[in-house]
């Protein structure tokens, strides 16, 4: 490389994010299949898909999303493909949501189900299906006709359709007429592409129309609201005293917007689910969110991932969580917590006696933070099912504590320690902890951990015989070519249990040096990492 030319210029020229590799596409299908078969608020309403049906739906979704993204990329052939990746991810997520709302096509008794699941669908009014598009006055009048006059709808979903002022004025009297019967309102992604002034006015209209309704569920995600948008929903938010689920994901919520959220939610005594993913909150905003958490004594599911929260904000959120003794699911992924926030979180972990899922990946925990959290978890959360500590620079030093924690978690179904520095020593410590018991374990991810064939062999032999095991990801390590052949031989009777090995480096080259030159697939993986319902 010519030292006179800045290295970033070489990186920018080398990155080409579209099209994705076949292994990446298969990875996305597997991830969507898992999401579609995971119990959720949708499965409670519409029914849970079988693995076979979910697999077929996932393949169709991925293919449709791939075609849409490719068409976009072909129109911008000089781009790096990043916008195509975003469309690929968003279209996949949108189509997954449609399938979840549709429910299983086939009932357990073999009879065909209704178009949207079971009999409870009569209480749901949903216009989110079809293409994402603007909705104007005439179309709004036609679409909302079923809401006129007596009806039994308790949930409305206006997601995926962009309301302008004329359409909002059509919806306003209708919403006023039914607000007393509503229990769930989904207004996610309902002003896309509108000028800011119009979008704010539309939000004001919906907020005023729904003021005084007694909701248990409110979704305002994907509206790029910022502080102005949050305050546009003042009337609605201030009137909610029985809210159990609140979703504010991908809303551009900064420090000031977070303060507005804390100010406008009058009571969180009944709040069980708070999802606050992919915002620009930062440390100062985290203090405001921590205030909301402190008032949420009934909280069971808290997500504050990808919110740019650093050490000080992380400590504040961790300390606030100390009152949430009913917590079952905690997701703090992709923030800049560091060791200090990790230590603060470890001090409150013991109160989470019912914790079943914890996601702590990409938090810069390092060995000290990981050890403290592992030690705390070892003495609490006896029913833990999912442990995710990927991307935290964990070495064999901390693996001793992590292994001791894992050994005590006999209900563990999924373990993710990818993108650390465990090497063979750490990987063997971890996997030895899983040998005895752990009959429900179905997925282990130790990819990108500097593991050679020596460690990979121990890992493979420990999981291949476990009943119900579904996937070992040990890709992007330093396994020799002979070792790869042996690994495949170990899984010869169940090849589907072994994930792709296309990024393995048999020569064991310095992965940090390779990363400096940019990796197309790593970049694509990071953009797809947050894809889930």
Residue pairs with C-beta under 8 A, 6 or more apart in sequence:
1 7
1 10
7 516
7 517
10 517
10 518
11 516
11 517
11 518
12 80
12 518
14 517
14 518
14 520
15 80
15 518
15 520
15 523
16 80
16 81
16 520
17 80
17 81
17 82
17 84
17 85
17 520
17 523
17 524
17 527
18 69
18 70
18 73
18 81
18 84
18 85
19 66
19 70
19 73
19 81
20 28
20 85
20 88
20 521
20 524
21 502
21 521
23 500
23 502
23 503
24 521
24 524
24 525
24 528
25 62
25 66
26 500
27 500
27 525
28 62
28 92
28 528
28 531
29 55
29 58
29 59
29 62
30 58
30 471
31 531
31 532
32 54
32 57
32 58
32 61
32 62
32 92
32 96
32 531
33 51
33 54
33 55
33 58
35 96
35 532
35 533
36 49
36 54
36 57
36 58
36 96
36 99
36 100
37 48
37 49
37 50
37 51
37 54
39 48
40 100
40 533
41 217
41 245
42 100
42 101
42 103
42 533
43 49
43 100
43 103
45 103
45 117
45 118
45 120
45 121
45 124
46 100
46 101
46 102
46 103
46 104
46 116
46 117
46 118
46 120
46 121
47 103
47 104
47 107
47 113
47 117
47 118
48 104
49 57
49 99
49 103
49 104
50 104
50 106
53 104
53 105
53 106
57 99
58 96
61 92
61 95
61 96
61 99
62 92
64 91
64 95
65 87
65 88
65 89
65 91
65 92
65 95
66 88
68 87
68 88
68 91
69 84
69 85
69 87
69 88
69 91
70 84
72 83
72 84
72 87
73 79
73 81
73 83
73 84
76 83
76 84
82 527
85 524
85 527
85 528
86 527
88 528
89 527
89 528
89 530
89 531
92 531
93 531
93 532
93 533
94 132
94 160
96 533
97 128
97 159
97 533
98 128
98 129
100 533
101 116
101 117
101 126
101 128
101 129
101 157
102 115
102 116
102 117
103 113
103 114
103 116
103 117
103 118
103 121
104 113
104 117
105 112
105 113
106 112
106 113
107 113
114 121
116 124
116 126
122 152
123 152
123 153
123 154
123 155
124 153
124 154
124 155
124 156
124 157
125 146
125 147
125 151
125 153
125 155
125 156
125 157
126 155
126 156
126 157
127 135
127 143
127 144
127 157
127 158
127 160
127 161
128 157
128 158
128 159
128 160
128 161
128 186
129 160
130 160
132 160
132 161
132 162
132 189
132 192
133 161
133 162
134 161
134 162
134 164
134 193
135 143
135 161
135 162
135 163
135 164
135 167
136 164
136 166
136 167
137 166
137 167
137 169
137 170
139 167
140 163
140 166
140 167
140 170
140 171
141 170
144 170
144 171
144 174
146 153
147 153
147 156
147 174
147 177
147 178
148 174
148 177
151 178
152 181
153 178
153 181
153 182
154 181
154 182
154 183
154 184
155 182
155 183
155 184
155 185
155 186
155 217
156 175
156 178
156 182
156 184
156 185
156 186
157 186
158 171
158 186
158 187
158 190
159 186
159 187
159 188
159 189
159 190
159 219
159 222
160 189
160 190
161 190
162 189
162 190
162 191
162 192
162 193
162 194
163 171
163 190
163 191
163 194
163 202
163 206
164 194
164 198
164 202
165 198
165 201
165 202
165 205
168 201
168 202
168 205
168 206
169 205
171 205
171 206
171 209
172 205
172 206
172 208
172 209
173 209
175 206
175 209
175 210
176 209
179 209
179 210
179 211
179 212
179 213
180 212
180 213
180 214
182 210
182 213
182 215
183 214
183 215
183 216
183 217
184 215
184 216
184 217
184 218
185 210
185 213
185 215
185 217
185 218
185 219
186 217
186 219
187 206
187 218
187 219
187 220
187 223
188 219
188 220
188 221
188 222
188 223
188 247
189 221
189 222
189 223
190 202
190 206
190 223
191 198
191 199
191 202
191 203
191 223
192 222
192 223
194 202
196 228
199 223
199 229
200 228
200 229
200 232
203 223
203 225
203 229
203 232
203 233
204 232
204 235
206 233
206 236
207 232
207 233
207 234
207 235
207 236
207 237
208 235
208 236
210 235
210 236
211 235
211 236
211 238
211 239
212 239
213 236
213 239
213 240
214 240
214 241
214 242
215 240
215 242
215 243
216 242
216 243
216 244
216 245
216 270
217 243
217 244
217 245
218 236
218 240
218 243
218 245
218 246
218 247
219 245
219 246
219 247
220 233
220 247
220 248
220 251
221 247
221 248
221 249
221 250
221 251
221 275
222 249
222 250
222 251
223 229
223 251
224 250
224 251
224 252
225 232
225 233
225 251
225 252
225 253
225 257
226 251
226 252
226 253
226 254
226 257
227 254
227 256
227 257
227 259
227 260
229 251
229 252
229 257
230 237
230 251
230 253
230 257
230 260
230 261
230 264
231 260
231 264
233 264
234 264
237 261
237 264
237 265
237 266
238 264
238 266
239 266
240 265
240 266
240 267
241 266
241 267
241 270
242 270
243 265
243 267
243 268
243 270
243 271
244 270
244 271
244 272
244 273
245 271
245 272
245 273
246 265
246 271
246 273
246 274
246 275
247 273
247 275
248 261
248 275
248 276
248 279
249 275
249 276
249 277
249 278
249 279
249 303
250 277
250 278
250 279
251 257
251 279
252 279
252 280
253 261
253 276
253 279
253 280
253 281
253 285
254 279
254 280
254 281
254 282
254 285
255 281
255 282
255 284
255 285
255 288
256 285
257 279
257 285
258 279
258 281
258 284
258 285
258 286
258 288
258 289
259 285
259 288
261 288
261 289
261 292
262 288
262 289
262 291
262 292
265 292
267 295
268 274
268 292
268 295
268 296
268 299
269 295
269 296
269 297
269 298
270 298
271 296
271 298
271 299
272 298
272 299
272 300
272 301
272 326
273 299
273 300
273 301
273 302
274 292
274 293
274 296
274 299
274 301
274 302
274 303
275 301
275 303
276 289
276 303
276 304
276 307
277 303
277 304
277 305
277 306
277 307
277 331
277 530
278 305
278 306
278 307
278 530
279 285
279 306
279 307
279 308
280 307
280 308
281 289
281 304
281 307
281 308
281 309
281 313
282 307
282 308
282 309
282 310
282 313
283 309
283 310
283 311
283 312
283 313
283 316
284 313
285 307
285 309
285 313
286 304
286 307
286 309
286 312
286 313
286 314
286 316
286 317
287 313
287 316
289 304
289 317
290 313
290 316
290 317
290 319
290 320
291 320
293 299
293 302
293 317
293 320
293 321
293 323
293 324
294 320
294 323
296 302
296 323
296 324
297 323
297 324
297 325
297 326
298 326
299 324
299 326
299 327
300 326
300 327
300 328
300 329
301 327
301 328
301 329
302 321
302 324
302 327
302 329
302 330
302 331
303 329
303 331
304 317
304 331
304 332
304 335
305 331
305 332
305 333
305 334
305 335
305 359
305 530
306 333
306 334
306 335
306 530
307 335
308 335
308 336
309 317
309 335
309 336
309 337
310 335
310 336
310 337
310 338
310 341
311 336
311 337
311 338
311 340
311 341
313 341
314 332
314 335
314 336
314 337
314 338
314 340
314 341
314 342
314 344
314 345
314 363
315 340
315 341
315 344
317 332
317 341
318 341
318 344
318 345
318 347
318 348
319 344
319 348
321 327
321 330
321 345
321 348
322 347
322 348
322 351
324 351
324 352
325 351
325 352
325 353
326 354
327 351
327 352
327 354
327 355
328 354
328 355
328 356
328 357
329 355
329 356
329 357
329 358
330 352
330 355
330 357
330 358
330 359
331 357
331 358
331 359
332 345
332 359
332 360
332 363
333 359
333 360
333 361
333 362
333 363
333 388
334 361
334 362
334 363
334 529
334 530
335 362
335 363
336 363
336 364
337 345
337 363
337 364
337 365
337 369
338 363
338 364
338 365
338 366
338 369
339 364
339 365
339 366
339 368
339 369
341 363
341 369
342 360
342 363
342 365
342 366
342 368
342 369
342 370
342 372
342 373
343 368
343 369
343 372
345 360
345 373
346 369
346 372
346 373
346 375
346 376
347 376
349 355
349 373
349 376
349 377
349 380
349 381
350 376
350 379
350 380
351 380
352 380
352 381
353 380
353 381
353 382
354 381
354 383
355 380
355 381
355 383
355 384
356 381
356 383
356 384
356 385
356 386
357 384
357 385
357 386
358 377
358 381
358 384
358 386
358 387
358 388
359 386
359 388
360 373
360 388
360 389
360 392
361 388
361 389
361 390
361 391
361 392
361 416
362 390
362 391
362 392
363 369
363 392
364 392
364 393
365 373
365 389
365 392
365 393
365 394
366 392
366 393
366 394
367 393
367 394
367 395
367 397
367 398
368 398
369 392
370 389
370 392
370 394
370 398
370 401
370 402
371 397
371 398
371 401
371 402
373 389
374 398
374 401
374 402
374 404
374 405
375 401
375 404
375 405
377 384
377 387
377 405
377 409
378 401
378 404
378 405
378 408
381 409
382 408
382 409
382 411
383 411
384 409
384 411
384 412
385 411
385 412
385 413
385 414
385 440
386 412
386 413
386 414
386 416
387 405
387 406
387 409
387 412
387 414
387 415
387 416
388 414
388 415
388 416
389 402
389 416
389 417
389 420
390 416
390 417
390 418
390 419
390 420
390 445
391 418
391 419
391 420
392 420
393 420
393 421
394 402
394 417
394 420
394 421
394 422
394 426
395 420
395 421
395 422
395 423
395 426
396 422
396 423
396 425
396 426
396 429
398 426
399 422
399 425
399 426
399 427
399 429
399 430
400 429
402 417
402 429
402 430
403 429
403 430
403 432
403 433
404 433
406 412
406 415
406 430
406 433
406 434
407 433
407 434
407 436
409 438
410 437
410 438
410 439
410 440
411 440
412 434
412 438
412 440
412 441
413 440
413 441
413 442
413 443
414 441
414 442
414 443
414 444
415 430
415 434
415 441
415 443
415 444
415 445
416 443
416 445
417 430
417 445
417 446
417 449
418 445
418 446
418 447
418 448
418 449
418 473
419 447
419 448
419 449
420 426
420 448
420 449
421 449
421 450
422 430
422 446
422 449
422 450
422 451
423 449
423 450
423 451
423 455
424 451
424 452
424 454
424 455
425 455
426 449
427 446
427 449
427 451
427 455
427 456
427 458
427 459
428 455
428 458
428 459
430 446
431 444
431 446
431 458
431 459
431 462
431 463
432 458
432 462
434 441
434 444
434 462
434 463
435 462
438 466
439 466
439 467
439 468
440 468
441 463
441 466
441 468
441 469
442 466
442 468
442 469
442 470
442 471
443 469
443 470
443 471
443 472
443 473
444 459
444 463
444 471
444 472
444 473
445 473
446 459
446 472
446 473
446 474
446 477
447 473
447 474
447 475
447 476
447 477
447 499
447 503
448 475
448 476
448 477
448 511
449 477
450 477
450 478
450 511
451 459
451 474
451 477
451 478
451 479
452 477
452 478
452 479
452 480
452 483
452 508
453 479
453 480
453 482
453 483
453 486
453 487
456 474
456 477
456 479
456 483
456 487
457 483
457 486
457 487
457 490
459 472
459 474
460 472
460 474
460 487
460 490
460 491
460 498
461 490
463 469
463 472
463 497
464 472
464 490
464 491
464 494
464 497
469 497
470 497
471 497
471 498
471 499
472 491
472 497
472 498
472 499
473 499
474 487
474 498
474 499
474 501
475 499
475 500
475 501
475 502
475 503
475 504
476 503
476 504
476 505
476 511
477 504
477 505
478 504
478 505
478 506
478 507
478 508
479 487
479 501
479 504
479 506
480 506
481 506
483 506
484 501
484 504
484 506
487 498
487 501
488 495
488 498
491 497
491 498
503 521
505 511
515 522
